[in-house]
């Protein structure tokens, strides 16, 4: 069973690997809604701080799925949502650089 610290590390490491900033990550984690970057900061904050927030198991799963899509070559910034929070299409694959 994962611990609070395990889930926090998963969340932080996945966001770092994707290269997304806090605003981009928050938009994905909040189904397209704006303004969730404060929660991203709270989840990544030192857990000894009173303003920190834990990472739930579904959030850790979502972070890993986003990381997986990124590693598979998908452009996470292409992920969009409908007004009611449903996925709107699928992300495109990033173009591979040519030599």
Number of C-alpha atoms within 10 A of each C-alpha: 4 9 11 15 12 12 21 24 16 19 23 18 15 21 20 12 13 18 13 15 12 16 15 17 21 21 19 21 17 14 17 21 14 12 12 18 18 12 17 21 16 17 21 18 17 13 15 7 9 9 12 16 18 16 23 15 14 10 16 20 14 16 22 17 13 22 23 15 15 18 12 11 15 19 18 22 13 14 17 18 18 11 11 9 12 11 14 12 11 13 16 13 14 13 9 7 5 4 3
